[in-house]
Amino acid sequence: MHEWSIVDTLLARVDAEARARGASRVRRLRVRLGGLSGVEPALLASAYDVFRAGTLCADAPLDLIADSVRWRCARCVAGVPDAAHRCCPTCGDRLSPADEIVLERIEMEVP
């Protein structure tokens, strides 16, 4: 279950960002999951609930946004919903899967 290691990395990143700003606690997180990230949202949410205890995120809900499967052009960054030909319809370059996991927002309390 790689969701556990993702949560471990997420909490470390959030902790570093919060401490750099002198935050006393984190109030909410928002994470966007690319459609080809291989992450199961329910498992990620469950792992987050287990590992956030005792951290600055102890009381912070996790908002997960699961994107549909998309592809992106490496050259012109066009989003392509169907990669049947694996080439960008705009510029002809190779398409890459939208497999990212993005920490979009951290809401924190800063004194």
Secondary structure, 3 states (H helix, E strand, C coil): CCHHHHHHHHHHHHHHHHHHCCCCEEEEEEEEECCCCCCCHHHHHHHHHHHCCCCCCCCCCEEEEECCCCEEECCCCCEECCCCCCECCCCCCEEEECCCEEEEEEEEECC
